[in-house]
Amino acid sequence: MDFLADYFSWSNFFYLVGILMAGSLTLVGARYRKIMKELTDVVKVLEEANKDKKVTAAEKKKIMKEVLDVVKAIIGLKWNIFSK
């Protein structure tokens, strides 16, 4: 049983915990990927609209469309959670 002491050490334990945490965060990140994409689109539209320091009515409509896309993605995620 002495040979198992080489494998069961604190450093291997923390390495295993790190691998498990990274895997779980990857799964969570994959679930929220659509929301993150939509938020990125909102930021891009806001940057484009704010270049000249004035927001026109057409730009306001474009911003609202992107914000509604984010809300739609969030609602879609909620319904997916409840349907499983």
CYANA upper distance limits for C-alpha pairs under 8 A (distance plus 0.5 A):
  1 MET  CA      5 ALA  CA      7.89
  2 ASP  CA      6 ASP  CA      8.26
  3 PHE  CA      7 TYR  CA      8.17
  4 LEU  CA      8 PHE  CA      6.80
  5 ALA  CA      9 SER  CA      7.30
  7 TYR  CA     12 ASN  CA      7.48
  8 PHE  CA     12 ASN  CA      7.07
  8 PHE  CA     13 PHE  CA      7.58
  9 SER  CA     13 PHE  CA      6.73
 10 TRP  CA     14 PHE  CA      6.68
 11 SER  CA     15 TYR  CA      6.59
 12 ASN  CA     16 LEU  CA      6.62
 13 PHE  CA     17 VAL  CA      6.76
 14 PHE  CA     18 GLY  CA      6.58
 15 TYR  CA     19 ILE  CA      6.78
 16 LEU  CA     20 LEU  CA      6.72
 17 VAL  CA     21 MET  CA      6.64
 18 GLY  CA     22 ALA  CA      6.62
 19 ILE  CA     23 GLY  CA      6.67
 20 LEU  CA     24 SER  CA      6.71
 21 MET  CA     25 LEU  CA      6.61
 22 ALA  CA     26 THR  CA      6.64
 23 GLY  CA     27 LEU  CA      6.91
 24 SER  CA     28 VAL  CA      6.79
 25 LEU  CA     29 GLY  CA      6.45
 26 THR  CA     30 ALA  CA      6.65
 27 LEU  CA     31 ARG  CA      6.93
 28 VAL  CA     32 TYR  CA      7.06
 29 GLY  CA     33 ARG  CA      6.50
 32 TYR  CA     36 MET  CA      6.83
 32 TYR  CA     77 LEU  CA      8.46
 33 ARG  CA     37 LYS  CA      6.69
 34 LYS  CA     38 GLU  CA      6.78
 34 LYS  CA     73 ALA  CA      7.13
 35 ILE  CA     39 LEU  CA      6.67
 35 ILE  CA     70 VAL  CA      6.62
 35 ILE  CA     73 ALA  CA      6.17
 35 ILE  CA     74 ILE  CA      7.04
 36 MET  CA     40 THR  CA      6.65
 37 LYS  CA     41 ASP  CA      6.85
 38 GLU  CA     42 VAL  CA      6.88
 38 GLU  CA     66 GLU  CA      7.58
 38 GLU  CA     69 ASP  CA      7.05
 38 GLU  CA     70 VAL  CA      5.84
 38 GLU  CA     73 ALA  CA      8.17
 39 LEU  CA     43 VAL  CA      6.86
 39 LEU  CA     67 VAL  CA      8.42
 39 LEU  CA     70 VAL  CA      6.87
 40 THR  CA     44 LYS  CA      6.79
 41 ASP  CA     45 VAL  CA      6.73
 41 ASP  CA     66 GLU  CA      7.29
 42 VAL  CA     46 LEU  CA      6.62
 42 VAL  CA     63 ILE  CA      7.16
 42 VAL  CA     66 GLU  CA      5.96
 42 VAL  CA     67 VAL  CA      6.96
 43 VAL  CA     47 GLU  CA      6.64
 44 LYS  CA     48 GLU  CA      6.73
 45 VAL  CA     49 ALA  CA      6.58
 45 VAL  CA     62 LYS  CA      7.87
 45 VAL  CA     63 ILE  CA      6.74
 45 VAL  CA     66 GLU  CA      8.37
 46 LEU  CA     50 ASN  CA      6.54
 46 LEU  CA     63 ILE  CA      7.27
 47 GLU  CA     51 LYS  CA      6.75
 49 ALA  CA     53 LYS  CA      8.11
 49 ALA  CA     54 LYS  CA      7.65
 49 ALA  CA     55 VAL  CA      6.19
 49 ALA  CA     56 THR  CA      8.35
 49 ALA  CA     59 GLU  CA      6.51
 50 ASN  CA     54 LYS  CA      6.67
 50 ASN  CA     55 VAL  CA      7.00
 55 VAL  CA     59 GLU  CA      6.48
 55 VAL  CA     60 LYS  CA      7.11
 56 THR  CA     60 LYS  CA      6.75
 57 ALA  CA     61 LYS  CA      6.82
 58 ALA  CA     62 LYS  CA      6.81
 59 GLU  CA     63 ILE  CA      6.64
 60 LYS  CA     64 MET  CA      6.66
 61 LYS  CA     65 LYS  CA      6.64
 62 LYS  CA     66 GLU  CA      6.88
 63 ILE  CA     67 VAL  CA      6.73
 64 MET  CA     68 LEU  CA      6.56
 65 LYS  CA     69 ASP  CA      6.75
 66 GLU  CA     70 VAL  CA      6.95
 67 VAL  CA     71 VAL  CA      6.92
 68 LEU  CA     72 LYS  CA      6.53
 69 ASP  CA     73 ALA  CA      6.67
 70 VAL  CA     74 ILE  CA      6.78
 71 VAL  CA     75 ILE  CA      6.64
 72 LYS  CA     76 GLY  CA      6.53
 73 ALA  CA     77 LEU  CA      6.71
 74 ILE  CA     78 LYS  CA      6.85
 75 ILE  CA     79 TRP  CA      6.78
 76 GLY  CA     80 ASN  CA      6.71
 77 LEU  CA     81 ILE  CA      6.83
 78 LYS  CA     82 PHE  CA      6.98
 79 TRP  CA     83 SER  CA      6.58
 80 ASN  CA     84 LYS  CA      6.98
